[in-house]
Amino acid sequence: PPSPPAERIPAPSQPDGPPPLTSAEKAVSTTTTAVAVTTTKAKDDELEYLDSRPLMVLILALLLVVVIITLDASILATAIPKITDHFHTIADIGWYAAAYMITNASLQPLTGKVYTYFSLKIAFLAFVALFELGSLICALAQSSTMLVVGRAIAGMGASGLMNGSLTIIAVAAPPQKRPTVM
């Protein structure tokens, strides 16, 4: 006699997502979240932040630093005709701005780590000194190459100053004011 046709066994259904939580699991999850939020708030309450007036003075000082960096980046456009006349060459004209921007952008991650591992004050002052050294080299440049090197050094300092400004504000401002001051 012929064998009966094979029965098709349905494949087990796959649930859509994780299984629902029981009421006990929901209570534990909610409690854990509440404890984590309370712990974070307790840590924020223990930290000391600047009051409004000292915070505004700090922000004003950091704003001036950012203005100087921006001025250094943009002033070159008006100075290029005099620079090319002084050095009698246009060979490095593209490097005047590029050296500053390349070092500024490429060193952002590294300068952020500097602020992680060293004192904010010392690191910020070191980057101010580096920025000013680069500006001094540019001012005293005897050749086009020396100007490009000075711009690169100033870009290194500017990278650290931009990171430092944001880091200092994040440390000094209370969490409620940070979005406003940044």
Sequence and secondary structure as in RCSB ss.txt:
>XXXX:A:sequence
PPSPPAERIPAPSQPDGPPPLTSAEKAVSTTTTAVAVTTTKAKDDELEYLDSRPLMVLILALLLVVVIITLDASI
LATAIPKITDHFHTIADIGWYAAAYMITNASLQPLTGKVYTYFSLKIAFLAFVALFELGSLICALAQSSTMLVVG
RAIAGMGASGLMNGSLTIIAVAAPPQKRPTVM
>XXXX:A:secstr
               SSS    HHHHHHHHHHHHHHHHHHHHHHHHS    HHHHHHHHHHHHHHHHHHHHHHHT
HHHHHHHHHHHHT  TTHHHHHHHHHHHHHHTHHHHHHHHHHS HHHHHHHHHHHHHHHHHHHHT SSHHHHHHH
HHHHHHHHHHHHHHHHHHHHHHS TTTHHHH 
